[in-house]
Amino acid sequence: MIRIVKRKLAVEKELLSKIEWACTFSNCEPKIKNGNLRMVEKTNIAYVEPHSVVIKEKLYLFFNEHEYFYIGNLANKIPLSKLRDFISGN
């Protein structure tokens, strides 16, 4: 039987502060759900689920120690420095 081990990942303080800083200019409150590390037991297969953040009814995905964020899915890669522009433009 395949067993998947799931471990929660905490959002790093630096990333959290960047998200909150970008939201303060748009007067919105982010809804943050921590990502997970999923590992298939007794193998070297692992998957990191991104942190999910809902801002103004739109889904944003973030990874710790990563200078990009994603909108909706992992196909839309955008530099983290432009987060404020995307939040304000919606």
BELMOUR-V848148 format. One record per helix or strand of 3 or more residues. SS is the DSSP state (H for helix, E for strand). FROM is the first residue (numbers start at 1). TO is the last residue. If there is no record, write none. Layout:
SS,FROM,TO / SS,FROM,TO
//
This chain:
E,4,8 / H,13,24 / E,31,33 / E,36,40 / E,46,48 / E,51,55 / E,58,62 / E,68,71 / E,77,79 / H,80,88
//
